[in-house]
Amino acid sequence: MARPLVTISLFTGFVGCLLAGDAQARDRLSLQAAAAPAIVEASPALAPFQHVRNIEDRWTIAPTLGDCNDYAVTKRHELVADGLPARALRLSVVKTASGIGHLVLVVTTNKGDLVLDNLTDAIRPWQRTSYQWLKIQSAEDARFWYAIAPARAGTVASLADSKLRLASR
């Protein structure tokens, strides 16, 4: 379903405030982020076809209307332009509960990997989504993709009492 991308700038500004430690942004989200575990890269995987080739359904930055692919790449592009490190912003392919392929942006922080997703306004830890995690861009080189290892049990920490910073992976 195509939706206007007008809210992307507001959303990325809001995320920027959150990552910078803005208390009001944290309060509005009432986020819970996992202290661990982070997404673990397993074996190498093929990149999504649209990531490799400019075909009819290519990923577009800041189109007037877009799908999950356009939202994720636009969010990543704007956050990198705002000064966040590219290696902390990775695209990930997931499968929704209904079995549909979906692209999200994963932000690596010191409190775990958080998901920015056009299907919800909530920013959630990756293991708190209902998705089946398939593959993710490499933190070392965004041209390479890896299968995602299954999640391990972890503890949950509140963001209300701590500053959220990008992890230096």
C-alpha positions as CSV (number, residue, x, y, z in Angstrom):
1,M,0.0,0.0,0.0
2,A,1.4,3.3,-1.1
3,R,1.4,6.2,1.5
4,P,2.7,9.7,1.3
5,L,6.2,10.1,2.6
6,V,5.5,13.6,4.1
7,T,6.0,12.3,7.6
8,I,9.5,10.9,7.0
9,S,11.2,14.2,7.9
10,L,9.2,14.7,11.1
11,F,9.9,11.0,12.0
12,T,13.6,11.2,11.4
13,G,13.8,14.4,13.4
14,F,12.0,12.7,16.2
15,V,14.3,9.7,16.0
16,G,17.3,12.1,16.0
17,C,16.0,13.7,19.2
18,L,15.5,10.2,20.7
19,L,19.0,9.1,19.8
20,A,20.5,12.4,21.1
21,G,18.9,11.7,24.5
22,D,15.8,14.0,24.3
23,A,13.7,13.2,27.4
24,Q,10.5,14.4,25.8
25,A,10.9,12.2,22.8
26,R,11.6,9.2,25.0
27,D,8.5,10.0,27.2
28,R,6.2,10.3,24.1
29,L,7.4,6.9,22.9
30,S,7.4,5.2,26.3
31,L,9.9,2.8,24.7
32,Q,11.4,-0.3,26.2
33,A,14.7,-1.3,24.6
34,A,16.5,-4.5,25.2
35,A,20.0,-4.2,26.7
36,A,20.8,-7.4,24.7
37,P,20.8,-9.3,22.5
38,A,21.7,-7.5,19.3
39,I,20.9,-8.9,15.9
40,V,23.5,-11.6,15.1
41,E,24.7,-12.0,11.5
42,A,24.9,-15.6,10.5
43,S,25.9,-16.9,7.1
44,P,26.2,-14.7,4.0
45,A,22.9,-14.2,2.1
46,L,21.9,-12.8,-1.3
47,A,21.0,-9.1,-1.2
48,P,17.4,-8.3,-2.1
49,F,17.0,-8.1,-5.9
50,Q,15.9,-4.4,-5.8
51,H,19.0,-3.6,-3.8
52,V,21.3,-4.9,-6.5
53,R,19.5,-3.9,-9.7
54,N,17.4,-0.8,-10.7
55,I,14.3,-2.6,-12.0
56,E,10.8,-1.3,-12.3
57,D,10.1,-1.8,-8.5
58,R,13.4,-0.1,-7.4
59,W,13.9,1.5,-4.0
60,T,13.5,5.3,-4.2
61,I,14.6,7.9,-1.8
62,A,11.9,10.5,-0.9
63,P,9.2,9.6,-3.5
64,T,5.8,11.3,-3.3
65,L,4.2,7.9,-2.6
66,G,6.0,4.8,-1.5
67,D,6.0,1.3,0.1
68,C,8.1,-0.2,2.9
69,N,11.2,-0.2,0.7
70,D,11.0,3.5,0.0
71,Y,10.3,4.3,3.6
72,A,13.2,2.3,4.9
73,V,15.8,3.7,2.4
74,T,14.4,7.3,2.9
75,K,14.7,7.0,6.7
76,R,18.3,5.7,6.4
77,H,19.3,8.4,3.9
78,E,17.9,11.2,6.1
79,L,19.5,9.9,9.3
80,V,22.9,9.5,7.6
81,A,22.5,13.1,6.2
82,D,21.7,14.2,9.8
83,G,25.1,12.9,10.9
84,L,24.3,9.4,12.3
85,P,26.9,6.8,11.3
86,A,25.9,4.7,8.3
87,R,27.2,1.5,9.9
88,A,24.6,1.9,12.7
89,L,21.7,2.1,10.2
90,R,21.0,-1.2,8.4
91,L,18.2,-2.3,6.2
92,S,16.7,-5.7,7.1
93,V,14.3,-8.1,5.2
94,V,11.6,-9.6,7.4
95,K,8.5,-11.6,6.9
96,T,5.3,-10.3,8.5
97,A,3.0,-12.5,10.6
98,S,0.8,-12.9,7.5
99,G,3.8,-14.1,5.5
100,I,4.5,-11.0,3.4
101,G,8.0,-9.8,2.7
102,H,8.8,-6.5,4.3
103,L,11.8,-4.1,4.6
104,V,12.6,-2.2,7.8
105,L,15.4,0.0,9.1
106,V,17.4,-1.3,12.1
107,V,19.2,1.3,14.3
108,T,22.0,-0.1,16.4
109,T,22.3,1.6,19.8
110,N,23.9,0.9,23.1
111,K,20.5,-0.4,24.3
112,G,20.1,-2.9,21.5
113,D,18.8,-2.9,17.9
114,L,15.7,-0.8,17.4
115,V,13.3,-1.1,14.4
116,L,12.0,1.9,12.4
117,D,9.0,0.6,10.5
118,N,6.4,2.2,8.2
119,L,3.7,-0.2,9.6
120,T,3.8,1.3,13.0
121,D,4.7,4.6,14.7
122,A,6.3,2.8,17.6
123,I,10.1,2.3,17.7
124,R,10.6,-1.2,19.1
125,P,13.5,-3.5,19.9
126,W,13.8,-6.0,17.1
127,Q,12.9,-9.0,19.2
128,R,9.7,-7.3,20.2
129,T,8.2,-7.4,16.7
130,S,6.1,-10.2,15.3
131,Y,8.4,-10.6,12.4
132,Q,10.4,-13.5,11.2
133,W,13.9,-12.0,10.7
134,L,15.5,-13.2,7.4
135,K,18.5,-11.1,6.5
136,I,20.3,-7.8,7.2
137,Q,22.9,-5.6,5.7
138,S,26.4,-6.0,7.0
139,A,27.5,-3.4,9.5
140,E,31.0,-3.5,7.8
141,D,29.9,-3.1,4.2
142,A,26.3,-2.3,3.2
143,R,26.8,-4.1,-0.1
144,F,26.8,-7.4,1.7
145,W,23.9,-9.1,3.4
146,Y,23.7,-11.9,6.0
147,A,21.1,-14.3,7.2
148,I,20.0,-13.5,10.8
149,A,20.7,-15.9,13.6
150,P,17.7,-16.8,15.8
151,A,17.1,-14.4,18.8
152,R,18.3,-15.5,22.2
153,A,16.5,-14.6,25.4
154,G,17.6,-11.3,26.9
155,T,16.7,-8.9,29.6
156,V,14.6,-5.7,29.0
157,A,15.8,-2.3,30.3
158,S,13.8,0.9,30.4
159,L,15.0,3.9,28.4
160,A,13.5,6.3,30.8
161,D,16.5,6.2,33.1
162,S,19.3,6.0,30.6
163,K,20.7,7.8,27.6
164,L,20.4,6.1,24.3
165,R,23.5,6.3,22.1
166,L,24.5,4.7,18.9
167,A,26.6,1.7,19.4
168,S,30.1,1.8,17.9
169,R,30.0,-1.6,16.2
